[in-house]
Amino acid sequence: MKKVLLVSMGEEFGGIEKLELDYLKNLNSKYKIDFLTPNDNPFKKFKKVIKQNGGKIYNFNVSRKKYIGRIKYFFNLFIFLKKNKYDIVHINSSVFLFSFQVVLVSKLCGVKK
C-alpha cells in the first residue's frame, strides 16, 4: 500500500477539500492517504470519516503569513517527510512559490512523486 500526503493550503472547507475526501473514500484500499493542512479547520468536522478510512490529519500550527512562520513550516515539513516516508506528495495550492518549495523539500526527503 502506497502512502500519500495531500498538502492543502485552504483555511476553509471547499471544492478542493471535497475532492480530497473523495480520494480518501474511493482509494483507501490501494493507498493510505493523510492530510497536511495549515490548521485542522478545513477537515475538523470530517475527522471521524478520515479516521474510519485510514487517514490522519496533520498540521504544524505555524503562521504562513509571517516570514519566520514560512521558514518554520518548511523546516517542519522536511522533518515530517523524513520521518514518515511518503511515496507521493500531492499539493493543492495556487501559489507557485509554495508549491515549488513543497516539491523541493519532498525531493530532498526522497519522495518519488
C-alpha positions as CSV (number, residue, x, y, z in Angstrom):
1,M,0.0,0.0,0.0
2,K,1.4,3.4,-1.0
3,K,1.5,6.3,1.4
4,V,0.1,9.6,0.0
5,L,0.2,13.0,1.7
6,L,-2.2,15.6,0.4
7,V,-0.9,19.1,1.2
8,S,-3.7,21.6,1.3
9,M,-3.4,25.4,1.9
10,G,-7.1,26.1,2.4
11,E,-8.2,27.6,5.7
12,E,-11.8,26.6,5.0
13,F,-13.5,23.6,3.5
14,G,-14.2,24.0,-0.2
15,G,-14.1,22.2,-3.5
16,I,-10.5,21.0,-3.3
17,E,-11.0,19.6,0.2
18,K,-14.2,17.8,-1.0
19,L,-12.2,16.3,-3.8
20,E,-9.5,15.2,-1.3
21,L,-12.2,13.5,0.8
22,D,-13.5,11.7,-2.3
23,Y,-9.9,10.5,-3.0
24,L,-9.7,9.1,0.6
25,K,-13.1,7.3,0.4
26,N,-12.5,5.8,-3.1
27,L,-8.8,4.9,-3.0
28,N,-8.3,3.7,0.6
29,S,-7.9,0.1,-0.5
30,K,-4.8,0.9,-2.6
31,Y,-3.4,4.0,-0.8
32,K,-3.0,5.3,2.7
33,I,-4.0,8.9,2.4
34,D,-3.1,11.5,5.0
35,F,-3.7,15.3,5.1
36,L,-1.4,18.2,5.9
37,T,-3.2,21.5,6.5
38,P,-2.3,24.9,7.9
39,N,-4.7,24.0,10.7
40,D,-7.3,21.4,11.3
41,N,-10.2,23.7,10.5
42,P,-10.9,22.5,6.9
43,F,-11.4,18.9,7.9
44,K,-12.4,19.3,11.5
45,K,-16.0,18.0,11.0
46,F,-14.7,15.1,8.9
47,K,-12.1,13.7,11.4
48,K,-14.2,10.7,12.1
49,V,-14.7,9.9,8.4
50,I,-11.0,10.4,7.7
51,K,-10.0,8.1,10.6
52,Q,-12.5,5.4,9.5
53,N,-10.9,5.4,6.1
54,G,-7.4,5.0,7.5
55,G,-6.3,8.6,7.1
56,K,-4.8,11.2,9.5
57,I,-4.8,15.0,9.7
58,Y,-1.5,16.7,10.4
59,N,-0.8,20.4,10.9
60,F,2.2,22.4,12.1
61,N,0.3,25.3,13.6
62,V,2.6,28.0,12.2
63,S,1.6,31.2,10.6
64,R,2.4,31.2,6.9
65,K,1.8,35.0,6.8
66,K,4.9,35.8,8.7
67,Y,8.4,35.2,7.1
68,I,9.6,33.2,10.1
69,G,6.4,31.1,10.0
70,R,7.1,30.1,6.4
71,I,10.7,29.0,7.3
72,K,9.3,27.0,10.3
73,Y,6.7,25.4,8.0
74,F,9.3,24.1,5.6
75,F,11.7,23.0,8.3
76,N,8.9,21.1,9.9
77,L,7.8,19.7,6.6
78,F,11.4,18.4,6.0
79,I,11.5,16.6,9.4
80,F,8.0,15.3,8.9
81,L,8.7,13.8,5.4
82,K,12.0,12.3,6.5
83,K,10.2,10.6,9.5
84,N,7.1,9.4,7.7
85,K,8.4,8.2,4.3
86,Y,5.6,9.1,1.9
87,D,5.6,7.6,-1.6
88,I,3.6,10.5,-3.1
89,V,3.1,14.1,-2.0
90,H,0.1,15.9,-3.8
91,I,0.0,19.7,-3.5
92,N,-3.3,21.7,-3.7
93,S,-2.1,25.3,-3.9
94,S,-2.4,28.0,-6.5
95,V,0.7,29.7,-5.1
96,F,3.7,28.8,-7.3
97,L,6.4,29.6,-4.7
98,F,4.7,27.5,-2.0
99,S,4.2,24.5,-4.4
100,F,7.8,24.8,-5.6
101,Q,9.1,24.7,-2.1
102,V,7.0,21.7,-1.1
103,V,8.3,19.9,-4.2
104,L,11.8,20.8,-3.4
105,V,11.6,19.6,0.2
106,S,9.8,16.4,-0.9
107,K,12.6,15.6,-3.4
108,L,15.2,16.3,-0.7
109,C,13.4,13.8,1.5
110,G,13.3,11.1,-1.1
111,V,9.7,11.3,-2.2
112,K,9.5,10.0,-5.7
113,K,6.2,11.6,-6.9
